[in-house]
Every structure is written in C-alpha cells, then in structure tokens.
Amino acid sequence: DLIATIYRYGGYRSEGQHAISALVEGGEPAFDAFLVARKQPPESDVHGRDLAETMIDVIGQFSKAIPNVVLDRFESGELEEFETYWALGNASGDRSVDVLISGLKSKDKFCRWAAADSLIRRKSTRATPALIEALKDRSSDVKFAVVSTMQKRKQLRRPEAIPALKRIVASKAVQKNSPGLHKAAEAVIKLIEREDRS
C-alpha cells in the first residue's frame, strides 16, 4: 500500500519518495484516498515534523500534477491552510495564484508567510502587486520574505514599493527586533532608486 509506505518511511527515504511518485500517478482517486487515510493515518515511526513535511510534499506533488483538484479540496475544507499554501508553490495556473494572493490576507501569520513564499517561488508577475502590498504585513517574517526576494529579483523592485519600504526602515521595532529586515529594506530602496534613475 503506497500510503502506508509513505507513512512508514516519510519523504526523506527512497522508499517513501518512490511511493509518493507512484501515488501521484494515480491522479484524483489517489489524492482522495490520501485525504481519507489522513483522517485515520497508518502507523508511522517518522518524527512528527518530518511527517508533516512529507504530507506537504505529497500535497505539493499533487498540486503540480492536478492543481485544480487540490484547489477544489482546499476550497471544500478538506485541506489545512498552511500546508496548502506551502504546497501550491509547486502548482501552475492563475487559479492557484489567486488562492495564494488571498492567502496573504489570512488571519494566521504563518499562513500568510507560506502564501508569500509560494508566490515568490512561483515567480508570477500577476502576484507582484500583492507581494508589494505584503510589505505592510504585521509579520516581520512575511515582510522579510518579500524584501529579501526584492534584493534578488528586479521584477519586484518597483517604485510603488518605496513608501512601504521606508516605513519598514523607520520602524523602531524593526530596527530593534529584525535588524536583517531593516538592512535589507534599506538596500532595496537604494536599488530601486538607482534603477529608477537609469
């Protein structure tokens, strides 16, 4: 049984990796069987965190193969927010980008971070305005994910981001608690200003 093998070995051993690949080849019926099995999971000797990462990996691989099915199950409440937002980094299509953009408004800061990270990994130009808006997020983790990517990716370095970046730089809380974010925001402002002049 592929699902039992995944639970037994997790996604870090070759047996588990092969089982995940074979399960994903089963498409929608296999995904639904996976969701049912999660309600009463088989025994596992895999550490809890590793098992959680394995579950996200399985959902991520299904997201790549059958993104609309995964989105349907998420919208019907069969999948958790965090794991789905993280897994959708592997998906394709506008619908999944829209779900991730909506995820930037989640009440949970970890879900917002997962949505931002997946949008960053997807490199979708449609997500650029939403990621710039995420610079105003309450969570330093969300802001840092965007700012650090802005350092590397010109697509995100837009003049309209400067006011939010300046608020980050001016924040006493950021200066004290997130000096890396403060320094990165200063660097991105300089990059945008330099690129805007050229």
DRENDO-410815 format. One line per 8 residues: their letters; for each residue x, y, z of C-alpha. Coordinates in Angstrom, 3 decimals. Each point is the difference from the previous one (the first is absolute). Last residue first. Layout:
N
a) X:Y:Z ~ ...
***
This chain:
198
srdereil) 18.826:54.776:-15.127 ~ -1.473:2.158:2.774 ~ -2.682:-2.577:0.932 ~ 2.640:-2.735:0.187 ~ 2.009:2.002:2.563 ~ -3.102:0.875:2.030 ~ -1.179:-3.598:-0.075 ~ 3.410:-1.350:1.044
kivaeaak) 0.347:2.572:2.804 ~ -3.450:-0.849:1.345 ~ 0.899:-3.712:-0.201 ~ 3.146:0.521:2.097 ~ -1.899:1.884:2.715 ~ -2.619:-2.767:0.091 ~ 2.746:-2.639:0.336 ~ 1.616:1.847:2.935
hlgpsnkq) -3.303:0.352:1.874 ~ -0.976:-3.614:-0.716 ~ 3.354:-1.197:1.329 ~ -0.373:2.238:3.068 ~ -3.276:-1.687:0.925 ~ -0.716:0.612:3.702 ~ 1.499:3.434:0.697 ~ -0.075:1.697:-3.403
vaksavir) -3.283:-1.728:-0.828 ~ -1.582:1.206:3.249 ~ 1.342:3.522:-0.564 ~ -1.708:0.081:-3.408 ~ 1.572:2.547:-2.346 ~ 1.538:-2.617:-2.310 ~ -3.284:-1.926:-0.244 ~ -1.941:3.213:-0.664
klapiaep) 2.551:0.877:-2.708 ~ -0.593:-3.393:-1.633 ~ -3.754:0.626:-0.002 ~ 0.480:3.417:-1.642 ~ 2.574:-1.432:-2.491 ~ -2.132:-2.857:-1.348 ~ -1.666:2.209:-2.657 ~ 3.443:0.480:-1.573
rrlqkrkq) 0.076:-3.691:-0.951 ~ 2.652:-2.553:0.865 ~ -2.067:-3.179:-0.267 ~ 0.996:-0.860:-3.591 ~ 3.624:0.858:0.910 ~ 0.368:-3.207:1.979 ~ 2.923:-0.470:2.384 ~ -0.401:2.823:2.521
mtsvvafk) -3.772:-0.130:-0.489 ~ 0.136:-3.604:1.185 ~ 1.461:1.098:3.325 ~ -2.722:2.641:0.289 ~ -2.839:-2.432:-0.701 ~ 1.055:-2.727:2.426 ~ 0.992:2.672:2.534 ~ -3.464:1.568:-0.083
vdssrdkl) -1.692:-3.333:0.629 ~ 2.396:-0.865:2.813 ~ -0.329:3.490:1.514 ~ -3.706:-0.668:0.440 ~ -2.399:2.967:0.103 ~ -0.144:0.071:-3.805 ~ 0.648:3.322:-1.770 ~ 2.648:-1.512:-2.308
aeilapta) -2.807:-2.392:-0.982 ~ -1.318:2.760:-2.317 ~ 3.140:-0.455:-2.109 ~ -0.760:-3.723:-0.080 ~ -3.565:0.702:-1.114 ~ 1.178:2.330:-2.791 ~ 2.557:-2.607:-1.210 ~ -2.343:-3.004:0.036
rtskrril) -1.055:0.264:-3.649 ~ 3.718:-0.001:-0.918 ~ 0.110:-3.595:1.214 ~ 3.407:-1.081:1.283 ~ -1.511:-3.221:1.442 ~ 2.599:-0.142:2.775 ~ -0.936:3.531:1.111 ~ -3.692:-0.864:-0.058
sdaaawrc) 0.787:-3.086:2.079 ~ 1.949:2.040:2.540 ~ -2.779:2.575:0.271 ~ -2.653:-2.687:0.534 ~ 2.164:-1.756:2.611 ~ 0.641:3.316:1.798 ~ -3.719:0.830:0.005 ~ -0.730:-3.470:1.375
fkdksklg) 2.632:0.499:2.701 ~ -1.518:3.377:0.882 ~ -3.447:-1.524:0.538 ~ -2.915:2.361:-0.680 ~ 0.390:-0.712:-3.706 ~ 0.207:3.030:-2.322 ~ 3.090:-1.207:-1.910 ~ -1.949:-3.203:-0.582
silvdvsr) -2.232:1.881:-2.445 ~ 3.083:0.501:-2.183 ~ 0.688:-3.718:0.350 ~ -3.523:-0.888:-1.145 ~ 0.368:2.385:-2.973 ~ 3.329:-1.585:-0.939 ~ -1.679:-3.430:0.151 ~ -2.722:1.170:-2.380
dgsangla) 2.508:1.572:-2.368 ~ 1.715:-3.240:-0.888 ~ 2.818:-2.148:1.301 ~ 0.641:-1.819:3.237 ~ 3.280:-0.645:1.823 ~ -0.176:3.048:2.316 ~ -3.520:-1.236:0.623 ~ 1.448:-2.362:2.629
wytefeel) 0.792:2.853:2.419 ~ -3.460:1.507:-0.332 ~ -1.556:-3.430:0.386 ~ 2.027:-0.956:3.056 ~ -0.791:3.268:1.721 ~ -3.721:0.091:-0.784 ~ -0.930:-3.562:0.963 ~ -1.665:-2.239:-2.563
egsefrdl) -3.498:-1.505:-0.225 ~ -1.780:3.348:0.392 ~ -1.930:-0.003:-3.298 ~ 2.295:2.725:-1.342 ~ 3.031:-2.152:0.752 ~ -1.534:-3.031:-1.725 ~ -0.802:2.057:-3.103 ~ 3.491:1.520:0.030
vvnpiaks) 1.592:-3.454:0.125 ~ -2.203:-1.121:-2.889 ~ 0.892:3.137:-1.958 ~ 3.728:-0.556:0.482 ~ 0.123:-3.574:-1.325 ~ 3.661:-0.889:-0.655 ~ 1.820:2.915:1.647 ~ -2.442:0.250:2.873
fqgivdim) 0.219:-3.807:0.400 ~ 3.735:0.436:0.491 ~ -0.585:2.778:2.505 ~ -2.622:-2.023:1.890 ~ 2.505:-2.845:0.340 ~ 2.763:2.419:1.030 ~ -2.291:1.614:2.581 ~ -0.725:-3.454:1.449
tealdrgh) 3.741:-0.734:0.073 ~ 0.667:3.263:1.833 ~ -2.574:-0.994:2.625 ~ 1.626:-3.446:0.269 ~ 3.413:1.573:0.473 ~ -1.417:2.216:2.755 ~ -1.659:-2.930:1.735 ~ 3.068:-2.273:-0.138
vdseppqk) -0.581:-3.030:-2.248 ~ -0.826:-3.243:1.807 ~ -3.430:-0.028:-1.606 ~ -3.188:-1.947:0.493 ~ -2.649:0.495:-2.664 ~ -2.003:3.212:0.119 ~ -3.645:0.176:1.001 ~ -1.171:3.311:-1.521
ravlfadf) 3.135:0.133:-2.149 ~ -1.060:-3.210:-1.750 ~ -3.097:1.723:-1.413 ~ 2.112:2.819:-1.458 ~ 2.423:-2.507:-1.564 ~ -2.901:-1.935:-1.521 ~ -1.278:3.278:-1.497 ~ 3.431:0.682:-1.458
apeggevl) 0.174:-3.513:-1.437 ~ -3.419:0.384:-1.658 ~ 1.082:3.399:-1.413 ~ 3.250:-1.104:-1.618 ~ 1.484:-3.486:0.436 ~ 3.376:1.260:-1.237 ~ 0.188:1.958:3.263 ~ 0.039:-3.274:1.936
asiahqge) 2.921:-1.368:-2.028 ~ 2.058:3.138:0.604 ~ -0.815:-0.021:3.730 ~ 0.855:-3.712:0.281 ~ 3.348:0.561:-1.725 ~ 0.826:2.827:2.419 ~ -1.018:-2.108:3.004 ~ 2.204:-2.903:-1.027
sryggyry) 2.840:2.421:-0.821 ~ 0.014:1.431:3.497 ~ -0.672:3.650:0.776 ~ -3.691:0.086:-0.882 ~ -1.209:-2.112:2.888 ~ 0.894:-3.660:0.478 ~ -3.004:-1.605:1.698 ~ -2.534:2.704:-0.838
itaild) 0.971:-0.040:-3.679 ~ 0.006:-3.795:0.003 ~ -3.488:-0.063:1.541 ~ -1.190:2.328:-2.787 ~ 1.547:-2.153:-2.696 ~ -1.577:-3.269:1.178
***
